[in-house]
Amino acid sequence: MQKNEILKTFNRTKDKLIVAGNGPSLGNIDYTRMPEDYDVFRCNQFYFEDKYFLGKKVKAFFA
């Protein structure tokens, strides 16, 4: 795939995109610095989190 082709396949609807794993640093997010509206891509085993750090709406995930 060419650059950015993978992003086109996930039907992004927002201008901003956040890609996050499931490391302990997620507990230190300063939500005041987050964009107002964004798509979320997650990786690793984020579904084992006991708290939804970036919300329940995930556009795509990579295992």
C-alpha positions in Angstrom: 0.0 0.0 0.0 1.1 3.5 -0.7 1.4 6.1 2.0 -1.9 7.0 3.6 -3.8 4.2 1.7 -4.5 2.4 5.0 -6.2 5.5 6.4 -8.5 5.7 3.4 -9.8 2.2 4.0 -11.2 3.1 7.5 -13.6 5.8 6.3 -12.3 8.5 8.6 -14.8 11.2 9.3 -12.8 13.7 11.4 -9.9 16.0 10.6 -7.9 14.9 13.7 -6.7 11.3 14.4 -5.3 9.8 17.6 -3.4 6.5 17.5 -2.9 4.9 20.9 -1.7 1.7 22.4 -2.5 0.5 25.9 0.5 1.5 27.9 0.5 3.0 31.4 1.0 6.5 30.0 -2.7 6.6 29.0 -3.5 7.2 32.6 -1.6 10.5 32.3 -3.6 12.0 29.5 -4.2 15.8 29.8 -7.7 15.8 28.2 -7.7 19.6 28.0 -5.0 19.4 25.3 -7.0 16.9 23.2 -8.7 18.1 20.0 -12.5 18.6 20.3 -13.4 16.1 17.7 -11.3 13.2 16.5 -11.2 9.6 15.2 -9.4 7.0 17.4 -7.2 4.1 16.1 -6.0 1.7 18.8 -3.4 -1.0 18.9 -2.3 -3.8 21.1 -4.8 -5.3 23.6 -6.6 -2.1 24.5 -9.9 -4.0 25.0 -8.5 -5.3 28.3 -8.5 -1.8 29.8 -10.6 -1.4 32.9 -11.3 2.2 31.8 -12.1 3.7 28.4 -9.3 6.3 28.2 -10.2 7.5 24.8 -13.9 6.6 24.7 -15.7 3.6 23.4 -15.8 4.7 19.7 -12.8 3.2 18.0 -12.5 3.6 14.2 -9.9 0.9 13.7 -7.6 -1.3 15.7 -4.4 -3.1 14.9 -3.4 -6.2 16.8 
